[in-house]
């Protein structure tokens, strides 16, 4: 009878152990692959099980809650595996619970035990972050900086004939006759309208061919490349990093001043480095008026300017250019900061708002751009830069005052709606009357 009892107990124990092993392998060999968002869900489930263990839930089927209350379970541990180079998050198992018999453990314990044993199972890690550079998550929100630069260079090269026509208009060269036009709803008297920039570009093409439409393109593209490569040179030397907000810090006036100072330093660096190329571009474009060949090639043009006028000639008109671009930067930054603080806007709306503000600021500072073009060409032995086409200016302030007196401070601001200034109409009334007739 005693042997039979022992055999029955042994058989019963083997059945229990077999069922326990089956359950162990059933729950322990589950291979789960999570991504970054799944880790958050696992951590929430872990916190909910902690809440139930502390008596905050509605039971949970665990008979040993008192032990859990006395010994809380530590948070998940991050383990670095050498074989895969990945960061694996494992839930730590309470030693007091691991000492209990297998038949008293709940499914939650088996889940935790299965996750802790996954370091022996390939492909079953809970991957959160990667220590290897090839496994890091890349940000694809916007195009690469190099791609944006190539697109900007292609855009400048494609539309360069319009930029050439704009520079000629800023210098005061008008080869096409104005025509009278009367709009009854907006005007009391007829006004003289100049041809649009399309007809101006067509005139250049008819006179010099397609190659003549790209005078000074090499200097323009060189300035863009130098801007891209050396624009951050001063900021790198000063270790002037962008402003970083705190975790709970909002938009502040300190951030506005920091960004304005940083952008101003970069703007000054770019203007100082690229202005000699701008002078060469303006003078090569001005050769279209008199068909001269004084400035040929980029290096040859730089040497010619340096030999004739010294280093001061390479930086002629830099001050009005710097003031004009800094004015646009300050107005855009200040108004964008105020709109962002006072008006509720999304990031996309803020970008559109910044573009509109920048366009308005460019119109306000446009007379300084015309002054810069005139000062970059004054003194050159070219027909477009000598009297009677252009007076000889000693200082950029004299140039700006003369432009306002002639009504030419906005020459080229509106390329598709060009009118003869009223000051010129009053001074040269008889000339324009003969041309229009």
C-alpha positions in Angstrom: 0.0 0.0 0.0 2.8 2.3 0.9 4.7 1.6 -2.4 1.5 2.2 -4.3 1.1 5.5 -2.6 4.7 6.4 -3.5 4.2 5.4 -7.1 1.0 7.5 -7.3 2.7 10.5 -5.7 5.7 10.1 -8.1 3.4 9.9 -11.1 1.4 12.9 -9.9 4.6 14.8 -9.3 5.9 14.0 -12.8 2.7 15.1 -14.3 2.9 18.4 -12.4 6.5 18.9 -13.4 5.7 18.0 -17.0 2.9 20.5 -17.1 5.1 23.1 -15.5 7.8 22.5 -18.0 5.3 22.7 -20.9 4.0 25.9 -19.6 7.5 27.2 -19.1 8.5 26.5 -22.6 5.1 27.7 -24.0 5.6 31.1 -22.3 9.4 31.2 -22.3 10.1 30.6 -25.9 7.8 33.4 -27.2 9.9 35.6 -29.5 8.7 39.2 -29.5 10.2 41.9 -31.7 9.2 45.4 -30.6 10.0 48.8 -32.0 10.4 52.0 -30.2 6.7 52.7 -29.6 6.1 49.1 -28.4 8.5 49.7 -25.5 6.2 52.4 -24.2 3.3 50.0 -24.2 5.3 47.3 -22.4 6.4 49.8 -19.8 2.8 50.9 -19.2 1.7 47.3 -18.7 4.6 46.8 -16.3 3.5 49.9 -14.3 -0.1 48.6 -14.2 1.1 45.3 -12.8 3.0 47.2 -10.1 -0.1 49.1 -9.3 -2.1 45.9 -8.8 0.7 44.5 -6.6 0.6 47.5 -4.3 -3.2 47.1 -3.8 -4.2 49.8 -6.2 -5.9 47.4 -8.6 -8.8 45.0 -8.2 -7.0 41.9 -7.2 -5.1 40.3 -10.0 -5.1 36.7 -8.8 -1.8 36.9 -6.9 -1.9 35.4 -3.4 1.4 37.0 -2.3 0.6 40.7 -2.6 2.0 41.5 0.9 5.5 40.4 -0.3 5.2 42.8 -3.2 4.2 45.7 -1.0 7.2 45.1 1.2 9.6 44.6 -1.7 8.7 46.6 -4.8 10.0 45.4 -8.1 12.8 47.5 -9.6 12.3 49.3 -13.0 13.4 47.6 -16.3 17.1 47.2 -16.7 19.0 48.1 -19.9 21.5 45.4 -20.8 24.2 45.8 -23.5 24.7 42.6 -25.5 28.1 42.3 -27.1 27.1 39.8 -29.8 24.6 42.1 -31.5 25.6 45.6 -30.4 22.1 46.4 -29.4 20.5 47.8 -26.3 18.1 45.2 -24.8 15.6 46.2 -22.1 14.8 43.3 -19.7 12.3 43.3 -16.9 14.0 42.3 -13.6 12.5 39.3 -11.8 12.0 39.4 -8.1 14.1 36.8 -6.3 11.5 36.2 -3.7 9.0 35.2 -6.4 11.5 33.0 -8.2 11.9 30.9 -5.1 8.2 29.9 -5.1 7.1 26.6 -6.7 6.4 26.7 -10.4 2.8 25.8 -10.0 2.1 29.0 -8.0 3.5 31.5 -10.5 1.0 33.5 -12.5 1.1 34.2 -16.2 2.6 37.7 -15.5 5.5 36.0 -13.9 6.0 33.7 -16.8 5.9 36.7 -19.2 8.7 38.4 -17.2 10.6 35.2 -17.0 10.3 34.8 -20.7 11.6 38.3 -21.4 14.5 37.8 -19.0 15.6 34.6 -20.8 15.5 36.2 -24.2 19.2 37.0 -24.1 19.8 33.4 -25.0 17.3 33.4 -27.9 18.5 35.1 -31.0 16.1 37.5 -32.6 13.9 37.9 -29.4 15.4 41.1 -28.0 13.3 44.1 -27.1 15.4 46.7 -29.1 15.2 50.3 -27.9 18.3 52.0 -29.2 21.3 51.0 -31.2 24.9 51.7 -30.2 26.1 51.0 -33.7 26.0 54.0 -36.1 24.5 51.9 -38.9 21.5 51.0 -36.8 20.7 54.5 -35.6 17.3 56.0 -36.6 17.7 58.8 -39.2 15.6 61.8 -39.4 14.0 62.2 -42.9 11.8 65.2 -42.2 13.6 67.4 -44.8 16.0 67.1 -47.6 19.8 67.0 -47.1 21.7 70.2 -46.8 23.8 69.3 -49.9 20.7 68.5 -51.9 19.2 71.9 -51.0 22.4 73.7 -52.0 22.4 71.9 -55.4 18.8 72.8 -56.0 19.5 76.5 -55.1 22.5 76.6 -57.5 20.4 75.1 -60.3 17.6 77.5 -59.6 20.1 80.5 -59.7 21.6 79.3 -63.0 18.2 78.7 -64.6 16.9 82.1 -63.8 20.1 84.1 -64.2 19.0 86.0 -67.3 16.3 87.6 -65.2 18.9 88.5 -62.6 21.1 90.0 -65.3 18.2 92.1 -66.5 17.5 93.3 -63.0 21.1 94.5 -62.5 20.9 96.4 -65.7 17.7 98.0 -64.6 19.3 98.9 -61.2 22.2 100.6 -63.1 19.6 102.7 -65.0 19.9 101.2 -68.5 16.6 101.3 -70.3 17.1 100.5 -74.0 13.3 100.0 -74.7 10.8 102.8 -75.1 8.0 103.4 -72.6 4.4 103.3 -73.8 1.4 105.2 -72.3 -1.2 103.2 -70.6 -4.4 104.4 -68.9 -6.4 102.5 -66.2 -9.6 104.4 -65.4 -10.3 102.7 -62.1 -6.9 103.3 -60.6 -5.4 106.4 -62.4 -6.6 109.9 -63.1 -4.2 110.4 -66.0 -2.3 108.2 -68.4 1.1 106.9 -67.2 4.2 105.6 -69.1 4.8 101.9 -68.6 8.2 100.3 -69.4 8.4 96.8 -70.9 8.4 93.9 -68.5 11.4 91.9 -67.7 10.5 89.2 -70.3 10.9 91.7 -73.1 14.1 93.0 -71.5 15.5 89.4 -71.5 14.4 88.9 -75.1 16.2 92.2 -76.0 19.4 90.8 -74.5 19.1 87.5 -76.4 18.5 89.3 -79.7 21.5 91.5 -79.2 24.1 89.1 -77.8 22.6 85.6 -78.3 22.1 83.0 -75.6 25.7 83.3 -74.3 25.2 87.0 -73.7 22.4 86.2 -71.3 24.8 84.6 -68.9 27.4 87.3 -68.4 28.8 87.0 -64.8 27.3 83.6 -64.1 30.6 82.2 -63.0 31.1 84.9 -60.4 27.5 84.4 -59.2 27.9 80.6 -58.7 31.3 81.1 -57.1 29.7 83.4 -54.5 27.1 80.7 -53.8 29.7 78.0 -53.3 31.8 80.2 -51.1 28.7 81.0 -49.0 28.0 77.3 -48.6 31.5 76.3 -47.7 32.7 79.3 -45.6 29.5 80.9 -44.3 29.8 79.3 -40.9 33.6 79.9 -40.5 33.3 82.7 -37.9 30.6 80.8 -35.9 32.7 77.7 -35.8 35.8 79.7 -34.6 33.7 81.3 -31.8 31.9 78.0 -31.0 28.6 79.8 -31.4 26.1 77.0 -31.4 22.3 77.4 -32.0 20.1 78.2 -29.1 18.8 75.1 -27.2 15.6 75.3 -25.2 15.1 73.6 -21.9 12.6 70.8 -21.5 9.9 73.1 -20.2 11.1 76.4 -21.6 9.0 78.4 -24.1 9.7 81.0 -26.6 11.7 83.8 -24.9 13.3 87.1 -25.7 16.7 85.6 -24.9 16.3 83.1 -27.7 15.4 85.9 -30.1 18.5 87.9 -29.2 20.7 84.8 -29.4 19.5 83.8 -32.9 19.6 87.4 -34.1 23.2 87.8 -33.0 24.2 84.4 -34.5 22.5 85.1 -37.8 24.1 88.6 -37.9 27.6 87.2 -37.5 27.0 84.7 -40.3 25.6 87.4 -42.5 28.6 89.7 -42.0 30.9 86.8 -42.8 29.1 85.9 -46.0 28.9 89.5 -47.2 32.6 90.1 -46.5 33.8 86.9 -48.3 31.5 87.1 -51.3 31.4 90.8 -52.1 34.4 90.8 -54.5 32.5 88.2 -56.6 29.4 90.5 -56.6 31.5 93.4 -57.8 32.9 91.3 -60.7 29.4 90.1 -61.6 28.0 93.7 -61.7 30.8 94.9 -63.9 30.7 92.0 -66.3 26.9 92.6 -66.7 27.5 96.3 -67.2 29.7 95.5 -70.2 26.5 94.7 -72.1 25.8 98.4 -72.6 28.9 99.4 -74.4 30.1 96.0 -75.6 33.4 96.3 -73.7 35.8 93.4 -72.9 37.6 94.9 -69.9 36.5 92.2 -67.4 37.0 88.7 -68.8 37.1 85.6 -66.6 36.8 85.4 -62.9 40.4 85.5 -61.8 41.4 88.0 -64.5 38.5 90.4 -63.4 39.6 90.2 -59.8 43.1 91.1 -60.7 42.0 93.9 -63.0 39.9 95.5 -60.2 42.7 95.2 -57.7 45.3 96.7 -60.1 43.1 99.7 -61.1 41.4 100.5 -57.8 43.2 98.6 -55.2 41.6 96.4 -52.5 39.0 99.1 -51.9 37.6 98.5 -55.4 36.9 94.8 -54.5 34.7 96.0 -51.6 33.0 98.9 -53.3 29.3 99.1 -52.1 29.7 96.5 -49.3 28.4 98.8 -46.6 24.9 99.5 -48.2 24.7 95.8 -49.1 25.4 94.8 -45.5 23.0 97.3 -44.1 20.2 96.3 -46.5 20.5 92.6 -45.8 20.8 93.1 -42.0 17.7 95.3 -42.1 15.8 92.5 -43.8 17.1 90.0 -41.2 16.2 92.3 -38.3 12.7 93.1 -39.5 11.9 89.5 -40.4 13.2 88.1 -37.1 11.4 90.7 -34.9 8.0 90.5 -36.6 8.1 86.7 -36.8 9.0 86.6 -33.1 6.1 88.9 -32.2 3.6 87.0 -34.4 4.7 83.7 -32.9 4.2 84.9 -29.3 1.0 86.8 -29.9 -0.8 84.7 -32.5 -1.5 80.9 -32.2 0.1 79.4 -35.2 1.4 76.0 -36.3 4.9 75.5 -37.6 3.7 75.5 -41.2 1.8 78.7 -40.7 4.8 80.2 -39.1 6.9 79.4 -42.1 4.5 81.0 -44.5 4.2 84.0 -42.3 8.0 84.4 -42.2 8.2 84.3 -46.0 5.5 87.0 -46.4 7.3 89.2 -43.8 10.6 88.7 -45.5 9.2 89.9 -48.8 7.8 93.0 -47.2 11.1 93.7 -45.5 12.9 93.3 -48.8 10.7 96.0 -50.4 11.5 98.4 -47.5 15.3 97.9 -47.8 15.4 97.7 -51.6 16.8 101.3 -52.1 20.0 100.0 -50.3 20.2 97.2 -52.8 20.1 99.6 -55.8 22.7 101.8 -54.1 25.0 98.7 -53.7 24.7 97.9 -57.4 25.5 101.5 -58.4 28.5 101.7 -56.1 29.8 98.4 -57.2 30.0 99.7 -60.8 30.9 103.4 -60.2 34.5 104.2 -61.3 34.8 101.4 -63.8 35.9 102.3 -67.3 32.5 101.2 -68.8 29.9 103.2 -70.6 27.1 102.1 -68.2 29.2 103.3 -65.2 30.3 106.7 -66.4 28.5 110.0 -67.2 26.0 110.6 -68.7 24.7 107.1 -67.9 25.7 107.3 -64.3 27.2 110.1 -62.1 30.5 109.4 -60.3 29.7 109.0 -56.6 32.3 109.5 -53.9 30.2 108.0 -51.1 27.2 105.6 -50.9 25.2 108.2 -49.0 25.5 110.6 -52.0 24.4 107.8 -54.3 21.3 107.1 -52.2 20.4 110.8 -52.0 20.8 111.1 -55.8 18.6 108.1 -56.4 15.8 109.5 -54.2 16.1 112.8 -56.1 15.8 111.2 -59.5 13.1 108.8 -58.3 15.2 105.7 -59.1 15.4 104.3 -55.6 13.1 101.4 -56.6 14.5 100.6 -60.0 13.9 96.9 -60.6 11.7 96.3 -57.5 8.7 95.4 -59.7 9.9 93.4 -62.7 6.5 92.8 -64.2 4.8 96.2 -63.5 7.4 98.9 -64.4 6.5 102.6 -64.7 8.5 105.7 -65.4 9.0 107.6 -62.1 7.1 110.9 -61.9 10.3 112.8 -61.1 11.7 111.8 -64.4 8.5 112.7 -66.2 8.6 116.2 -64.8 12.2 116.7 -65.7 12.1 115.1 -69.1 8.6 115.8 -70.1 9.4 116.8 -73.7 11.6 113.8 -74.3 9.0 111.3 -73.2 6.3 113.1 -75.1 8.3 112.8 -78.3 9.1 109.1 -77.7 5.4 108.2 -76.8 4.1 110.1 -79.9 
